[in-house]
Amino acid sequence: MYKVDLPVDDSKDKVAEARRSAERARKARFFNPRVRVMGVDLEALNKQVLENKLKRDCEKLRDRDFDNLRKCQDEVFLLQESNEKEKRKALQKELNQFWDTQQQMKISHDVEVKGTFNLTIPESELGLSSMYVFEGEDRRRKERLKEQTRQNQKDWQEQLDDKKMRDNRAKNRERLYNNQLVNQDLMWAQQNAVQEERRKAALVSLWNDNLALVEDRALNLREQRMKEEMDNMIDMWHTGTSDMLTETSEPAETYMGGGRPPHVLPDKWRGMSLQQLNNFHEQREQQRLERKKQLEADKIRDAAWDLQLLKISKTAEEKEQQTAELRRQQRILMDEENKNLARQQEAHQHYLNKELYTNKPTRDYFDQFNTGCR
């Protein structure tokens, strides 16, 4: 396989540089008091959305390229495996042909002698009657050997020609395969270059769109700031020329008619008058006296309730003492009854152990039973 000088993949460096640039821009935006505002940074959020989308697109392209590379490598591996199988098959075929031509049983001396007659006796122990070639026989041996040598050389030459032809075919097949790989690598390189150009064009378009959005946002902010300043100036002029800063209280009262009291405007109110303050103090003093009387009545009621609770608690305590005394008397009677029962039980046990069961049975007593089969 020929190596092709492909462009260096610097996508990781570009991604790192993009992250560093984004971090610098973020710091500049955060630490600039003229640009920093309270609330959500819509521009930064939109930029993050676009960056994440671009990152996902790049990852998809990278995964697709990796899949294509894996597929190509699998095809190359399968082709190499098939070539190895063909080579092993051809080698085995040549080996079989060599065995058929050079290791035949009819030209083996041992097989001709020992294989035909299946001799098991050593040749040193055989006599004259066991000889199979005598002097003067086989007079065409030289011509036969010469013919055999010529035939062997002819077969060997045919094998060499056949092997050379197979080698040429293998070289041609390998050359075609290498040319195909080179063309495929060049095609992939061209596709990568086209994709890179498209990606750069998309980035440039995205950058131009972002610049247009930034300019539009800056223009809107400037117009909004000018409008707010104008509104503030109008409010200041209206405040300075209105009755809000005067000391008179008449502008705060608005008569509704119909015998109703005047309506007070909160933004123009300058405090209560002397008569209103006197009324307020009189009502507060009256409320204080009423509260004092209510507190005294509450104290008298609480004292009566506490006295009643004291009486109830004393009665309950006396009943509890009586109940405890009754339980103590019952416990004393129960202890006396238990002592009597214990003495009776002890006396009965003494009668059983010392008087009734005095003659204990021995082993002979038990051995007298079940001595027969019935």
C-alpha positions in Angstrom: 0.0 0.0 0.0 1.4 3.4 -1.0 1.5 6.2 1.5 -0.2 9.5 0.5 0.7 12.8 2.1 -2.6 13.7 3.7 -3.2 17.0 5.5 -2.5 16.9 9.2 -5.6 16.7 11.3 -5.5 19.7 13.6 -9.1 19.7 14.7 -8.1 19.1 18.3 -5.9 22.2 18.3 -8.7 24.2 16.7 -11.2 23.1 19.3 -8.8 24.0 22.1 -8.1 27.4 20.5 -11.8 28.0 20.1 -12.4 27.2 23.8 -9.6 29.6 24.9 -11.0 32.4 22.7 -14.5 31.8 24.1 -13.1 32.0 27.7 -11.2 35.2 26.9 -14.4 36.7 25.4 -16.4 35.6 28.4 -13.9 37.2 30.9 -13.9 40.4 28.9 -17.7 40.5 28.9 -18.0 39.8 32.6 -15.3 42.2 33.8 -16.4 45.1 31.6 -18.8 47.3 33.7 -20.2 49.0 30.6 -21.2 45.8 28.9 -22.2 43.7 32.0 -26.0 43.9 32.8 -28.2 42.1 35.4 -30.2 39.1 34.3 -29.8 36.5 31.6 -27.0 37.0 28.9 -29.1 36.1 25.9 -26.2 36.7 23.5 -23.9 34.2 25.4 -26.7 31.6 25.6 -27.3 31.9 21.8 -23.6 31.6 21.2 -23.4 28.5 23.4 -26.3 26.9 21.5 -24.5 27.6 18.2 -21.2 26.2 19.5 -22.9 23.1 20.8 -24.6 22.5 17.5 -21.4 23.0 15.6 -19.6 20.6 18.0 -22.3 17.9 17.4 -22.0 18.3 13.7 -18.2 18.0 13.8 -18.5 14.8 16.0 -21.0 13.3 13.5 -18.6 14.0 10.6 -15.7 12.5 12.6 -17.7 9.4 13.5 -18.7 8.9 9.8 -15.0 9.2 8.7 -14.0 6.7 11.4 -16.7 4.3 10.2 -15.5 4.6 6.6 -11.9 4.0 7.7 -12.9 0.9 9.6 -14.9 -0.4 6.7 -12.0 0.1 4.3 -9.6 -1.6 6.7 -12.0 -4.5 7.0 -12.1 -4.9 3.2 -8.3 -4.7 3.0 -8.0 -7.4 5.7 -10.5 -9.7 3.9 -8.7 -9.2 0.6 -5.3 -10.0 2.3 -6.8 -13.1 3.9 -8.2 -14.3 0.6 -4.8 -13.8 -1.0 -3.1 -15.8 1.8 -5.6 -18.6 1.3 -4.9 -18.6 -2.5 -1.1 -18.7 -1.9 -1.4 -21.5 0.6 -3.6 -23.4 -1.8 -1.1 -22.9 -4.7 1.8 -24.0 -2.5 0.0 -27.1 -1.5 -0.8 -27.8 -5.1 2.9 -27.5 -6.1 3.9 -29.7 -3.2 1.4 -32.4 -4.4 2.7 -32.2 -8.0 6.3 -32.5 -6.7 5.3 -35.6 -4.7 3.5 -37.1 -7.8 6.5 -36.4 -10.1 9.6 -36.9 -7.9 8.5 -39.4 -5.2 6.7 -42.1 -7.2 6.7 -45.6 -5.8 7.7 -47.1 -9.2 11.1 -45.3 -9.2 11.9 -46.0 -5.5 14.6 -48.7 -5.2 13.5 -49.7 -1.7 9.8 -49.9 -2.7 10.7 -51.9 -5.8 12.6 -54.5 -3.7 11.2 -54.4 -0.2 7.7 -53.0 -1.0 6.9 -55.6 -3.7 8.1 -58.7 -1.8 7.7 -57.4 1.7 11.0 -58.7 2.9 11.7 -58.7 6.6 15.1 -60.6 6.4 18.3 -58.4 6.4 20.2 -58.4 3.1 23.4 -59.7 4.8 21.6 -63.0 5.6 20.2 -63.5 2.0 21.8 -65.9 -0.4 22.5 -66.1 -4.1 19.0 -67.2 -4.8 17.6 -63.9 -3.5 19.5 -61.7 -6.1 17.2 -59.8 -8.5 19.9 -58.1 -10.7 22.7 -60.1 -12.2 25.8 -58.9 -14.0 25.2 -58.3 -17.7 21.5 -57.6 -17.3 19.9 -54.1 -17.7 22.1 -53.0 -20.6 19.9 -50.0 -21.4 20.4 -48.5 -17.9 22.4 -45.5 -19.1 19.9 -44.6 -21.8 17.1 -45.0 -19.4 18.8 -42.9 -16.8 19.6 -40.3 -19.4 16.0 -40.2 -20.6 14.8 -40.0 -17.0 17.1 -37.1 -16.4 15.9 -35.3 -19.5 12.3 -35.8 -18.5 13.0 -34.6 -15.0 14.7 -31.4 -16.4 11.7 -30.9 -18.7 9.3 -31.3 -15.8 11.4 -29.0 -13.6 11.4 -26.4 -16.4 7.6 -26.6 -16.7 7.2 -26.2 -13.0 9.5 -23.1 -13.1 7.6 -21.6 -16.0 4.3 -22.3 -14.2 5.6 -20.7 -11.0 6.9 -17.7 -12.8 3.5 -17.3 -14.5 1.8 -17.4 -11.1 4.2 -14.9 -9.7 3.6 -12.5 -12.5 -0.2 -12.9 -12.0 0.2 -12.2 -8.3 2.4 -9.2 -9.0 -0.1 -7.8 -11.4 -3.0 -8.4 -9.0 -1.0 -6.7 -6.2 -0.1 -3.8 -8.4 -3.8 -3.3 -9.4 -4.8 -3.5 -5.7 -2.2 -0.9 -4.7 -3.4 1.4 -7.6 -6.9 1.0 -6.3 -5.8 1.9 -2.8 -3.9 4.9 -4.0 -6.9 6.1 -6.0 -9.2 5.5 -3.0 -6.8 7.5 -0.7 -6.7 10.3 -3.1 -10.5 10.3 -3.3 -10.8 10.4 0.5 -8.3 13.2 0.6 -10.3 15.2 -1.9 -13.5 14.6 0.0 -11.8 15.7 3.3 -10.6 18.9 1.6 -14.1 19.6 0.2 -15.6 19.0 3.7 -13.0 21.2 5.3 -13.8 24.0 2.8 -17.5 23.6 3.5 -16.9 23.7 7.2 -14.8 26.9 6.9 -17.5 28.5 4.8 -20.1 27.6 7.4 -18.0 29.1 10.2 -17.5 32.3 8.2 -21.2 32.6 7.6 -22.0 31.9 11.2 -19.4 34.5 12.3 -21.0 37.1 10.0 -24.5 36.3 11.3 -23.2 36.6 14.9 -21.6 40.0 14.1 -24.9 41.2 12.5 -26.8 40.0 15.6 -24.3 41.8 17.9 -24.7 45.1 16.0 -28.4 44.8 16.0 -28.5 44.1 19.8 -26.1 47.1 20.4 -28.4 49.4 18.4 -31.5 48.2 20.3 -29.7 48.7 23.6 -28.6 52.2 22.6 -32.1 53.2 21.6 -33.6 51.7 24.8 -31.1 53.6 26.9 -31.9 56.9 25.1 -35.6 56.3 25.7 -35.1 55.6 29.4 -33.0 58.8 29.7 -35.7 60.8 28.0 -38.4 59.3 30.3 -36.3 60.1 33.3 -35.9 63.7 32.2 -39.6 64.0 31.7 -40.3 62.6 35.2 -37.8 65.0 36.8 -39.3 68.0 35.0 -42.9 66.9 36.0 -41.8 66.4 39.7 -40.1 69.8 39.9 -43.1 71.6 38.5 -45.9 69.7 40.3 -47.4 70.2 43.8 -45.6 67.2 45.1 -42.6 69.2 46.5 -44.8 72.0 48.0 -45.5 72.3 51.7 -49.3 72.9 51.4 -51.7 70.1 52.3 -54.6 71.2 50.2 -53.4 69.4 47.0 -53.5 66.1 48.9 -57.3 66.4 49.5 -59.8 65.7 46.8 -63.5 66.1 47.6 -65.7 63.4 46.0 -69.0 65.0 46.9 -72.2 63.4 48.3 -71.3 64.0 51.9 -68.3 61.7 51.8 -65.0 62.6 53.4 -62.2 64.0 51.2 -60.0 61.5 49.4 -56.3 61.8 50.2 -53.8 61.4 47.5 -50.8 59.4 48.8 -48.2 61.1 46.6 -49.1 64.6 47.9 -49.8 63.9 51.6 -47.8 66.1 54.0 -48.8 64.6 57.4 -51.8 65.0 59.7 -53.1 68.3 61.0 -53.3 69.3 64.7 -56.9 68.3 65.1 -56.2 64.9 63.5 -53.2 64.4 65.9 -55.5 65.3 68.9 -58.1 62.8 67.8 -55.4 60.2 67.3 -54.0 60.7 70.8 -57.5 60.6 72.4 -58.4 57.3 70.6 -55.1 55.8 71.6 -55.6 56.7 75.3 -59.1 55.3 75.2 -57.8 52.1 73.6 -55.1 51.9 76.4 -57.7 52.2 79.2 -59.9 49.5 77.6 -56.9 47.2 77.2 -56.0 47.8 80.9 -59.5 46.9 82.1 -59.4 43.7 79.9 -56.1 42.7 81.3 -57.4 43.1 84.9 -60.5 41.0 84.1 -58.3 38.3 82.5 -56.1 38.2 85.7 -59.2 37.7 87.9 -60.5 35.0 85.6 -57.1 33.2 85.6 -56.9 33.4 89.4 -60.3 31.8 89.8 -59.4 29.1 87.2 -56.1 28.4 89.1 -58.0 28.0 92.4 -60.4 25.6 90.8 -57.6 23.6 89.3 -55.8 23.4 92.7 -59.0 22.0 94.3 -59.3 19.4 91.5 -55.7 18.4 91.9 -56.0 18.0 95.7 -59.0 15.8 95.3 -57.3 13.7 92.6 -54.2 13.3 94.9 -56.3 12.1 97.8 -58.0 9.5 95.6 -54.6 8.4 94.3 -53.3 7.9 97.9 -56.4 5.8 98.7 -55.9 3.7 95.7 -52.2 3.1 96.5 -53.2 2.1 100.1 -55.7 -0.4 98.8 -53.1 -1.9 96.3 -50.6 -2.2 99.2 -53.1 -4.1 101.4 -54.0 -6.4 98.5 -50.3 -7.1 97.9 -49.8 -8.0 101.6 -52.7 -10.4 101.5 -51.4 -11.9 98.2 -47.9 -12.4 99.7 -49.4 -14.2 102.7 -51.4 -16.5 100.5 -48.3 -17.3 98.4 -46.3 -18.2 101.5 -49.1 -20.6 102.6 -49.2 -22.2 99.2 -45.4 -22.5 99.2 -45.4 -24.2 102.6 -48.1 -26.7 101.5 -46.2 -27.5 98.3 -43.0 -28.0 100.3 -44.7 -30.4 102.7 -46.3 -32.4 99.9 -42.9 -32.6 98.1 -41.3 -33.8 101.4 -44.0 -36.5 101.8 -43.5 -37.7 98.2 -39.7 -37.9 98.4 -39.2 -39.1 102.0 -42.3 -41.2 102.8 -44.1 -42.4 99.6 -41.2 -43.0 97.1 -38.6 -44.5 99.4 -38.1 -47.8 97.6 -36.4 -47.0 94.3 -36.5 -49.7 91.5 -33.2 -51.3 90.5 -32.0 -52.5 87.0 -33.2 -56.0 87.7 -36.8 -54.7 88.1 -36.7 -53.3 84.5 -34.8 -56.4 83.1 -37.7 -58.7 84.0 -40.0 -57.2 81.3 -39.9 -58.0 77.5 -37.7 -61.1 78.0 -39.6 -63.2 75.4 -40.7 -62.9 71.8 -44.4 -62.5 72.8 
